[in-house]
Each structure stands twice: as structure tokens, then as C-alpha cells.
């Protein structure tokens, strides 16, 4: 859940519905949602605040956080796939 929340693609609503249908535990779902939503929320706040004159640094920081969030999600996804592959062999 955390990996999917960190990736800056997809629909949060569809992910929540899928988690409910898959039987995700509530505590894990809430924790992953809180942690995974923070970077993207910061991006939206910085981009919105950076629309004023002479606030290009906020937009640049938002772009950097967006990229870091995506890379973090991909890194976690690859790590989970490697761990799963090690368990099956």
C-alpha cells in the first residue's frame, strides 16, 4: 500500500477501493496512506504557493519532491519484488 501511495500515478480512490476488496488491515492502510500521502501533499502545497511572482524556488522544490516520491516508490517496489523472489526460490 505504501509503495502505491508513494508512486505519483494512479487514482487514490481506486487504490482505496482495491485495498478494501483485498482485505487490507485498517491499521496498515491508515499508516501507509498517511506516510504515502505526505510527499504528494507537500508537492501540491508548494506548487500552489509557488504560483505567486518570484516564488520559482517553491515550484522547483515541488518538482524535486515529486521526482523523489516517484523514485522512492519504485525503489520500494523493486525491493519487495526481490524479497518475494528470494522467498520463492
C-alpha positions as CSV (number, residue, x, y, z in Angstrom):
1,X,0.0,0.0,0.0
2,X,2.8,2.4,0.9
3,X,4.6,1.8,-2.4
4,X,1.4,2.6,-4.4
5,X,0.7,5.7,-2.4
6,X,4.2,7.0,-3.0
7,X,4.0,6.5,-6.7
8,X,2.8,9.7,-8.3
9,X,0.4,7.9,-10.7
10,X,-3.0,6.4,-10.4
11,X,-6.2,7.1,-8.5
12,X,-6.2,7.3,-4.7
13,X,-9.9,6.4,-4.7
14,X,-9.4,3.3,-6.8
15,X,-6.4,2.3,-4.6
16,X,-8.6,2.6,-1.5
17,X,-11.3,0.5,-3.1
18,X,-8.9,-2.1,-4.1
19,X,-7.4,-2.2,-0.6
20,X,-10.8,-2.7,0.8
21,X,-11.6,-5.5,-1.6
22,X,-8.3,-7.2,-1.0
23,X,-8.9,-7.2,2.8
24,X,-6.1,-4.9,3.8
25,X,-5.8,-4.4,7.6
26,X,-7.1,-1.0,8.7
27,X,-4.0,0.0,10.7
28,X,-1.7,-0.7,7.8
29,X,-3.9,1.0,5.4
30,X,-4.1,4.2,7.5
31,X,-0.4,4.2,8.2
32,X,0.5,3.7,4.6
33,X,-2.0,6.4,3.5
34,X,-0.6,8.9,6.0
35,X,3.0,8.3,5.1
36,X,2.5,7.9,1.3
37,X,0.3,11.0,1.0
38,X,2.7,13.4,2.7
39,X,5.1,13.9,-0.1
40,X,2.4,14.5,-2.7
41,X,0.5,16.8,-0.4
42,X,3.7,18.9,0.1
43,X,4.1,19.0,-3.7
44,X,0.6,20.3,-4.2
45,X,1.0,22.9,-1.5
46,X,4.4,24.1,-2.9
47,X,3.1,24.3,-6.4
48,X,0.1,26.3,-5.4
49,X,2.1,28.7,-3.3
50,X,4.8,29.0,-6.0
51,X,2.4,30.4,-8.5
52,X,3.0,33.9,-7.0
53,X,5.6,36.2,-8.5
54,X,9.2,35.4,-7.6
55,X,8.4,32.0,-5.9
56,X,10.1,29.8,-8.5
57,X,12.0,28.0,-5.8
58,X,8.8,26.6,-4.4
59,X,7.9,25.1,-7.8
60,X,11.4,23.7,-8.2
61,X,11.2,22.2,-4.7
62,X,7.8,20.7,-5.6
63,X,9.2,19.1,-8.8
64,X,12.1,17.7,-6.8
65,X,9.8,16.2,-4.2
66,X,7.6,14.8,-6.9
67,X,10.6,13.0,-8.5
68,X,11.9,11.8,-5.1
69,X,8.4,10.4,-4.2
70,X,8.3,8.5,-7.5
71,X,11.8,7.2,-7.2
72,X,11.1,6.2,-3.6
73,X,8.1,4.2,-4.6
74,X,9.9,2.5,-7.4
75,X,12.8,1.6,-5.1
76,X,10.4,0.1,-2.5
77,X,8.5,-1.8,-5.3
78,X,11.8,-3.3,-6.6
79,X,12.8,-4.2,-3.1
80,X,9.5,-6.0,-2.4
81,X,9.8,-7.9,-5.7
82,X,13.3,-9.0,-4.9
83,X,12.3,-10.1,-1.4
84,X,9.3,-12.0,-2.8
85,X,11.6,-13.7,-5.5
86,X,14.0,-14.8,-2.8
87,X,11.3,-16.4,-0.8
88,X,10.0,-18.5,-3.7
89,X,13.5,-19.9,-4.6
